[in-house]
Amino acid sequence: MTYPDGDDFPNHTAISRNKLYNANALGAGITDESFKTIILNSLPHTWDPITILLHRDMPSTGAISRLDMWWLRIRNHSTSPPRSVTALQINSSVRKDRKQLICANPNCNRWGHTIGMCYWLGGEKEGQYPSGFGKRGGTDINTHQARNHRTCCRREK
């Protein structure tokens, strides 16, 4: 009896325990250690990272308990939709939430965008200003660049 990947593992162990009980009732004399080995050998190679750890001294109930946890982890991972995880990024898809965004670029520190959309020195879009960028009231681009250039050059000396 083998366990196919993606099948119901608790059902597999229940059937295996039933077969163990019936075999021992007929006089097979299968020990707990042998039963644990039978369960571990019935699993596919994709389960090797967990089965390797379970061959040590532990009863079959402990091994099956750990295998159940592994199965739940695999099952939950495979049924959940894939997510793209980006650390420390705020969801900026809603325009009204832009006021909550603060640029992490030390040369900018302005509200309304992240460093990925920053046009100032050190931002991911450094120097790629959109048309009319400097005309929107606030800091003049040339003044800001000159100030950052002086700061940058002082640090190098």
Secondary structure as a PSIPRED ss2 file (coil, helix, strand):
# PSIPRED VFORMAT (PSIPRED V4.0)

   1 M C   1.000  0.000  0.000
   2 T C   1.000  0.000  0.000
   3 Y C   1.000  0.000  0.000
   4 P C   1.000  0.000  0.000
   5 D C   1.000  0.000  0.000
   6 G C   1.000  0.000  0.000
   7 D C   1.000  0.000  0.000
   8 D C   1.000  0.000  0.000
   9 F H   0.000  1.000  0.000
  10 P H   0.000  1.000  0.000
  11 N H   0.000  1.000  0.000
  12 H H   0.000  1.000  0.000
  13 T H   0.000  1.000  0.000
  14 A H   0.000  1.000  0.000
  15 I H   0.000  1.000  0.000
  16 S H   0.000  1.000  0.000
  17 R H   0.000  1.000  0.000
  18 N H   0.000  1.000  0.000
  19 K H   0.000  1.000  0.000
  20 L H   0.000  1.000  0.000
  21 Y H   0.000  1.000  0.000
  22 N H   0.000  1.000  0.000
  23 A H   0.000  1.000  0.000
  24 N H   0.000  1.000  0.000
  25 A H   0.000  1.000  0.000
  26 L C   1.000  0.000  0.000
  27 G C   1.000  0.000  0.000
  28 A C   1.000  0.000  0.000
  29 G C   1.000  0.000  0.000
  30 I C   1.000  0.000  0.000
  31 T C   1.000  0.000  0.000
  32 D H   0.000  1.000  0.000
  33 E H   0.000  1.000  0.000
  34 S H   0.000  1.000  0.000
  35 F H   0.000  1.000  0.000
  36 K H   0.000  1.000  0.000
  37 T H   0.000  1.000  0.000
  38 I H   0.000  1.000  0.000
  39 I H   0.000  1.000  0.000
  40 L H   0.000  1.000  0.000
  41 N H   0.000  1.000  0.000
  42 S C   1.000  0.000  0.000
  43 L C   1.000  0.000  0.000
  44 P C   1.000  0.000  0.000
  45 H H   0.000  1.000  0.000
  46 T H   0.000  1.000  0.000
  47 W H   0.000  1.000  0.000
  48 D H   0.000  1.000  0.000
  49 P H   0.000  1.000  0.000
  50 I H   0.000  1.000  0.000
  51 T H   0.000  1.000  0.000
  52 I H   0.000  1.000  0.000
  53 L H   0.000  1.000  0.000
  54 L H   0.000  1.000  0.000
  55 H C   1.000  0.000  0.000
  56 R C   1.000  0.000  0.000
  57 D C   1.000  0.000  0.000
  58 M C   1.000  0.000  0.000
  59 P C   1.000  0.000  0.000
  60 S H   0.000  1.000  0.000
  61 T H   0.000  1.000  0.000
  62 G H   0.000  1.000  0.000
  63 A H   0.000  1.000  0.000
  64 I H   0.000  1.000  0.000
  65 S H   0.000  1.000  0.000
  66 R H   0.000  1.000  0.000
  67 L H   0.000  1.000  0.000
  68 D H   0.000  1.000  0.000
  69 M H   0.000  1.000  0.000
  70 W H   0.000  1.000  0.000
  71 W H   0.000  1.000  0.000
  72 L H   0.000  1.000  0.000
  73 R H   0.000  1.000  0.000
  74 I H   0.000  1.000  0.000
  75 R H   0.000  1.000  0.000
  76 N H   0.000  1.000  0.000
  77 H H   0.000  1.000  0.000
  78 S H   0.000  1.000  0.000
  79 T H   0.000  1.000  0.000
  80 S C   1.000  0.000  0.000
  81 P C   1.000  0.000  0.000
  82 P C   1.000  0.000  0.000
  83 R C   1.000  0.000  0.000
  84 S C   1.000  0.000  0.000
  85 V C   1.000  0.000  0.000
  86 T C   1.000  0.000  0.000
  87 A C   1.000  0.000  0.000
  88 L C   1.000  0.000  0.000
  89 Q C   1.000  0.000  0.000
  90 I C   1.000  0.000  0.000
  91 N C   1.000  0.000  0.000
  92 S C   1.000  0.000  0.000
  93 S C   1.000  0.000  0.000
  94 V C   1.000  0.000  0.000
  95 R H   0.000  1.000  0.000
  96 K H   0.000  1.000  0.000
  97 D H   0.000  1.000  0.000
  98 R H   0.000  1.000  0.000
  99 K H   0.000  1.000  0.000
 100 Q H   0.000  1.000  0.000
 101 L C   1.000  0.000  0.000
 102 I E   0.000  0.000  1.000
 103 C C   1.000  0.000  0.000
 104 A C   1.000  0.000  0.000
 105 N C   1.000  0.000  0.000
 106 P C   1.000  0.000  0.000
 107 N C   1.000  0.000  0.000
 108 C C   1.000  0.000  0.000
 109 N C   1.000  0.000  0.000
 110 R C   1.000  0.000  0.000
 111 W E   0.000  0.000  1.000
 112 G C   1.000  0.000  0.000
 113 H C   1.000  0.000  0.000
 114 T C   1.000  0.000  0.000
 115 I H   0.000  1.000  0.000
 116 G H   0.000  1.000  0.000
 117 M H   0.000  1.000  0.000
 118 C C   1.000  0.000  0.000
 119 Y C   1.000  0.000  0.000
 120 W C   1.000  0.000  0.000
 121 L C   1.000  0.000  0.000
 122 G C   1.000  0.000  0.000
 123 G C   1.000  0.000  0.000
 124 E C   1.000  0.000  0.000
 125 K C   1.000  0.000  0.000
 126 E C   1.000  0.000  0.000
 127 G C   1.000  0.000  0.000
 128 Q C   1.000  0.000  0.000
 129 Y C   1.000  0.000  0.000
 130 P C   1.000  0.000  0.000
 131 S C   1.000  0.000  0.000
 132 G C   1.000  0.000  0.000
 133 F H   0.000  1.000  0.000
 134 G H   0.000  1.000  0.000
 135 K H   0.000  1.000  0.000
 136 R C   1.000  0.000  0.000
 137 G C   1.000  0.000  0.000
 138 G C   1.000  0.000  0.000
 139 T C   1.000  0.000  0.000
 140 D C   1.000  0.000  0.000
 141 I H   0.000  1.000  0.000
 142 N H   0.000  1.000  0.000
 143 T H   0.000  1.000  0.000
 144 H H   0.000  1.000  0.000
 145 Q H   0.000  1.000  0.000
 146 A H   0.000  1.000  0.000
 147 R H   0.000  1.000  0.000
 148 N H   0.000  1.000  0.000
 149 H H   0.000  1.000  0.000
 150 R H   0.000  1.000  0.000
 151 T H   0.000  1.000  0.000
 152 C H   0.000  1.000  0.000
 153 C H   0.000  1.000  0.000
 154 R H   0.000  1.000  0.000
 155 R H   0.000  1.000  0.000
 156 E H   0.000  1.000  0.000
 157 K C   1.000  0.000  0.000
